[in-house]
Amino acid sequence: MYTYRYLCTHRPPGIGAIPNGAVNVEFFDAYIGDAGGHGRYVFGAAEYDRELTLKEMCDYELEYDSEGEV
């Protein structure tokens, strides 16, 4: 099954923090950086069997994780 993974960069995933219908939720505290020293802090991730709309991504402050495609 193909899933779409979204990173929670402002708060941990949970009730009211991510849209309903997630097929998988991960909790972690991690700093994700790249070779150039740019990065961001991530509280967790949520996977869905559909793409979220831009409105959902903005409303819940989620970032699409292109590295997380399964």
C-alpha angles and dihedrals in degrees: 000000000000114000135189115224124209127188123226104221100166105040140358115280113262145114108333093007097081133028118267119262103053112160093201134015126192126193120205142134109227141151109223113202138168133220091270093061095252117130150134140224117253126196098191146309139253127205126208134187089228136043114265117235120251088249091056091048091050096042092052096033094236128159123214111242107214089180090060099062109135 
